[in-house]
Amino acid sequence: MAKLILTHEVTGLGAAGDIVEVKNGYARNFLLPRGFALTWTKGGEKQVESIKAARLAREHSTLEDAQKQAAALSAKPVKLTVKAGESGRLFGTVKADDVAKAVEAAGLGTIDKRKVELPAHIKSVGTYQANVRLHDDVAAVIDLNVVAS
């Protein structure tokens, strides 16, 4: 087992700043190469506080604010205009950053692209749903209308 300090939020494992124990292969092949974690050391524990402080700065200040934004995001579909061919197949794929920018352009507030979870690769026009974790206790479902430009 490997003891790690998470630097990013990993779904099903923990949030940034958490100290977790995972199997060696998961740490060596997934978390460490992608920069999602650092190996745990006594000196690294000092970094935990700065990681947690940065996480708190990015999160909503209160649960009520997160619930208000979740209600706004769930109430109104977000239109995402992308380049596509005549058959409706996209040139590329829709990324979490594209969703975050579309939410901001729709006037529904700002969201962190790292908190957006897309169900699968979106490679054609249509309607899709994406999950957004706004707070530890609040998640919202966004209806995405992917249309060709």
N, C-alpha and C positions, 0 to 999 in steps of 0.2 A: 504494500500500500504506500502511496506517495502523499505527503502532506503538502498542500498548496495554499497560496493566498490568491483568491480570485481578483482580477483587475477589471473584469467586465461581468455583467449579469449573464448567467448561463441558465437557460430554462431547465428546470428539474434538478438543479444542483445548488444554486445560491446566487446571492447578489454580490456586487463589487465590495471588496473588503472582508468577505467571509473567509474563514479558514476551514478548508474541507480536506477530507481524506478520500482519495479515489484510487482505483487500480493503476498500476504502473503504466500499462499500455495506453489507457485513456489519457493519462497525463502526458506521456511521451509523444503520442501520435496525434492528439487532438488539441488539448488545452494549451500546452506550452508553445508549439509551433505557430498557433494562431494568435498568440499574445493574450489569451483569455486568463492566464494565471502565471504566477511566479512561484518558484520553489520556496518553501517555508524555511526561514532561518530566524534566529533570534534578532538579528539586525533588520530583517524584513518586516518584523512585527511593528516596527516604528512606522513603516509605510502604510500600515492598515488604517491608522487614524487619518492620514491625508487622503487615502482612497475613499474612506467613508465620508469625509467632509466634502469632497468633490461630488460624490453621489447625492448627498443631501442638497447641494446647491442646484443640481439638475432636476431634482424631484419637485413635485408640487409641495407648497409649504404646508397645506393642511389637507385633510381627508375631504373636507367639504368642497374645496376647489377642484380636486380631482373628480369628485362625483358630478359637479356641474359640467366640467368639460366632457366627461363620459356621456352624460345625457345629451349634450350638444352634438357630439360625434355620432351617436347612435341615431339621432333624429333625422339627420340630413345626409343623403348620399353625396359622396365626393366624386367629382368628375375628373378623370385622369386622361389627358390627351397625349397620345403617343404616335410615333410614326409606324405605319402598318402598310402591308401590301394590299392588293385588291381582294384577296381571299380572306382578309381579316387577320392574317398572321403578322405578329409584330416583328420589327427589326430589332432584335434583342429581347430583353425581358424587363418586367417591372421590378424595381428594387425598392427596398424599405425607404431609401432616401427620396425616391420619386413620390412615394405615398406621403411622407412627411411634408414635402414641398407643396403637394396638392392640397393637403389639409390647411396649411398656412395660407395658400392662395384663395381658398374657399372662405377664409375669415373665421375659421373654427379654432383659432389659437395655434400655439406651437407645440409640437411633440418631438421627442427625441427619437431619431431614426433607429437607435439601438433598441428601443422599446417596441418596435413594430414587428409583428410576426406574420409573415405571409404564409398562406396554407400550402402553396406549391409554387412552382415556376409559372408565372403568368405570361403566356406566349401568344395569346390571341385576344381579340376584342370581346367584350362581354361584361357581365356583372360578377363580381367576386366579393369575398369578405376577408377582412384582415383584422387581427386582434392587436390591441395596443394596451400595454401595461402602464397605466398612469401613476399608480401608487402600489404599495405592497398589497393593499386590500381592494384595489379598484382596477378593473379591466374593462375596456370598451370594445365593441365590435363595429368596425367601419364598413359600410357598403361602398364598394368601389365600382364606378361605371367607367370601364376602359373603352375609350372611343378612338378611332383613327383620326389623325390630323389631316 
